[in-house]
Amino acid sequence: MKPIIQVENVSKVYGNGTKALKEVSFSIKAGERVGILGASGSGKTTLFRLLNGSLLPTSGRVSVLGQDLAELSHRQLRQLRTRISLVYQNYNLIPGLSVAHNVYMGRLGSISPWQVMRSLGWLTVREREEIQAVLASVGLANKLEVKASELSGGQQQRVAIARTILARPEIILADEPIASVDVHTAHLLLNIFKELNEKQGITLVCNLHQVDFALTYCQRLLVLQKGQLIYDGPPEAFPGPGRWADA
């Protein structure tokens, strides 16, 4: 079976000469739950942007779902992204819309413009039932008609995850999804991701800076230091953050 994500000898040098990544290589199989760790400036944000196609490598190759991202047109990249869901630290919700409509935005890549415009006015009974079900799975069944702006940060992140569930992705790329929430909510969110991975087989790649959470919830760790991959393996063999804490 081919890897679902393949990174081959990837380097990234920015216009100002900053070497963000240096010949990084790894592959991820379908169904894995992977955490990317590293101190500030380690290159993990750059790596995440390469994985989601918003940045191209200076050299090397990044393939996702069997496609080299550098060879895709904008249209092809949009089509590929219908199979991938992104979860961000800042939630990316529309504050003035209801929770239901924000969750429905998870379908944007797979529905027609007419359906998008129609959904902003009203949702069908079937759509509402489906949205209600995914909201229930993240503990927000009673928030269907509440505006996103009225929710707490943790609740907004759960709405973002519900939107991801509705999209039925093959891969979830989560960029610092627990950076802005308390410890209790962080455990809640990571448990949701873990269940999606275990029950639905969705591949999860999570960019984290909290080592303890990564050790608890990830099956595999990729640790970066000054643009280089210094560890790739299971949490139980991880030597600890001391090697890269001052990177």
C-alpha positions in Angstrom: 0.0 0.0 0.0 1.3 3.4 -1.0 1.7 6.0 1.8 -1.1 8.5 2.0 1.5 11.3 2.7 5.0 11.2 1.3 7.7 13.8 2.1 11.0 13.2 0.2 14.2 15.1 0.8 12.2 18.4 1.3 14.0 21.6 1.9 12.5 25.1 2.2 14.4 28.3 2.0 12.5 31.6 2.2 13.3 34.7 0.2 15.2 36.3 3.0 17.6 33.3 3.1 16.0 31.6 6.2 16.4 27.8 5.9 13.2 26.6 7.4 13.6 22.9 6.5 16.6 20.8 5.5 16.2 17.5 3.6 13.2 16.2 5.6 11.9 12.8 4.7 9.1 10.7 6.1 5.9 8.9 5.0 2.5 8.4 6.7 0.2 5.4 6.1 -3.6 5.7 5.9 -5.1 5.5 9.4 -2.1 6.7 11.3 -2.4 9.3 14.1 0.8 11.5 13.9 1.9 14.4 16.0 4.4 17.0 14.8 6.5 18.5 17.6 9.2 21.2 17.8 10.1 24.4 19.5 9.5 27.8 18.0 11.5 28.2 14.8 11.9 24.4 14.4 10.1 24.4 11.0 6.9 22.6 12.0 4.7 25.5 10.8 6.5 25.5 7.4 6.1 21.7 7.2 2.4 21.9 8.0 1.9 24.5 5.2 3.8 22.2 2.8 1.4 19.4 3.7 -1.7 21.5 3.1 -0.4 22.8 -0.2 -0.3 26.5 0.8 3.5 26.5 0.3 5.8 24.7 -2.1 9.2 23.2 -1.2 12.4 24.8 -2.5 13.6 21.3 -3.3 12.2 17.8 -2.7 8.7 16.4 -3.2 5.5 16.4 -1.1 2.8 14.0 -2.2 -0.6 13.7 -0.6 -3.1 11.0 -1.7 -0.8 10.0 -4.4 -0.4 13.4 -6.0 2.7 15.6 -6.1 1.4 19.0 -4.8 3.9 21.0 -6.9 2.5 19.5 -10.1 -1.2 20.4 -9.4 -3.1 23.3 -10.9 -5.2 25.5 -8.6 -8.3 23.6 -9.7 -6.7 20.2 -9.1 -5.5 21.4 -5.6 -9.0 22.5 -4.8 -10.3 19.1 -5.8 -7.7 17.4 -3.7 -8.7 19.5 -0.7 -12.2 18.1 -0.8 -10.6 14.9 0.6 -8.7 16.8 3.3 -10.0 18.8 6.2 -8.0 21.6 7.9 -8.5 22.5 11.6 -6.9 25.7 12.7 -6.0 27.3 16.0 -8.3 30.3 15.3 -11.3 28.1 14.3 -12.1 29.9 11.0 -15.8 30.2 11.7 -18.1 32.9 10.4 -19.1 34.8 13.6 -22.5 36.1 12.3 -23.7 32.7 11.1 -25.4 30.1 13.2 -23.6 27.0 14.3 -25.6 24.9 11.9 -24.6 27.0 8.9 -20.9 27.1 10.0 -20.9 23.3 10.2 -22.5 23.1 6.7 -19.6 25.0 5.3 -17.7 21.6 5.6 -19.5 20.7 2.4 -18.2 23.7 0.4 -15.8 21.7 -1.6 -18.3 19.1 -2.7 -21.5 21.1 -3.4 -22.6 23.5 -6.1 -22.5 27.4 -5.7 -26.4 27.2 -5.9 -26.5 24.9 -2.9 -24.1 27.2 -1.0 -26.4 30.2 -1.6 -29.5 28.3 -0.8 -28.1 26.9 2.4 -27.4 30.4 3.7 -31.1 31.0 3.7 -32.4 27.6 4.9 -31.3 24.0 5.3 -33.4 21.0 4.4 -34.7 18.7 7.1 -32.2 16.0 6.1 -29.3 18.5 6.2 -30.4 19.7 9.7 -30.6 16.1 11.0 -27.1 15.4 9.7 -25.7 18.5 11.2 -27.5 17.8 14.5 -25.9 14.3 14.5 -22.3 15.6 14.1 -22.9 18.3 16.7 -24.1 15.7 19.1 -20.9 13.8 18.5 -18.9 16.8 19.8 -21.2 17.6 22.7 -23.0 20.6 21.1 -26.4 19.1 20.2 -28.2 22.1 21.8 -26.2 24.8 19.9 -27.7 24.4 16.4 -29.2 27.9 16.1 -26.7 29.7 18.3 -24.4 32.2 16.5 -20.8 31.2 16.4 -19.8 34.5 18.0 -21.8 33.6 21.2 -19.7 30.4 21.8 -16.6 30.0 24.0 -13.3 29.3 22.4 -13.5 25.6 23.2 -17.0 25.4 21.8 -16.0 27.1 18.6 -13.2 24.6 18.1 -15.7 21.8 18.5 -17.9 23.4 15.9 -14.8 23.5 13.6 -14.3 19.8 14.3 -18.0 19.1 13.5 -17.5 20.9 10.2 -14.6 18.6 9.5 -16.7 15.5 10.4 -19.4 16.6 8.0 -16.9 16.9 5.2 -16.0 13.2 5.5 -12.3 13.6 4.8 -9.6 11.0 4.3 -7.1 13.2 6.1 -7.3 15.7 8.9 -4.5 18.3 9.2 -4.9 20.0 12.6 -2.7 23.1 13.2 -2.3 23.8 16.9 -5.9 22.9 17.6 -5.6 23.1 21.4 -3.4 26.2 21.7 -6.2 28.5 22.7 -8.2 26.3 25.1 -7.9 25.1 28.7 -6.5 21.7 29.7 -10.0 20.1 30.2 -11.1 21.3 26.7 -7.8 20.2 25.2 -8.4 16.6 26.4 -11.9 16.7 25.1 -10.9 17.9 21.6 -8.0 15.4 21.3 -10.3 12.6 22.4 -12.7 13.6 19.6 -9.8 13.4 17.1 -8.7 10.0 18.5 -12.2 8.6 18.1 -12.4 9.9 14.5 -9.1 8.2 13.8 -10.0 4.9 15.5 -13.6 4.5 14.5 -13.6 6.0 11.0 -10.0 5.4 10.0 -9.3 9.0 9.2 -5.6 9.8 9.0 -4.7 12.5 11.5 -1.7 14.8 11.4 -1.6 17.2 14.3 0.8 20.1 14.8 1.3 20.5 18.6 3.6 22.3 21.0 2.4 20.5 24.1 4.6 17.4 24.5 2.5 15.7 27.2 -0.6 15.8 25.0 1.3 14.4 22.0 2.7 11.6 24.1 -0.8 10.7 25.3 -2.8 11.0 22.1 -0.5 10.3 19.1 0.7 6.9 17.9 3.8 8.4 16.3 5.8 11.5 16.7 7.8 13.6 14.2 10.1 16.0 16.0 11.8 18.9 14.3 14.8 20.9 15.5 16.2 23.8 13.5 14.6 22.5 10.3 15.8 18.9 10.6 13.8 15.8 11.5 15.5 14.5 14.7 13.0 11.9 15.8 10.4 9.7 14.0 8.9 7.0 16.1 6.5 5.9 18.8 5.8 8.1 21.9 7.1 5.4 24.3 10.6 5.6 22.8 10.7 9.4 22.7 13.8 10.7 24.6 12.0 13.8 25.9 12.0 17.5 25.0 15.4 18.3 26.4 17.1 17.7 23.0 15.1 20.5 21.3 13.7 22.8 24.0 16.3 25.5 23.3 16.2 25.1 19.5 
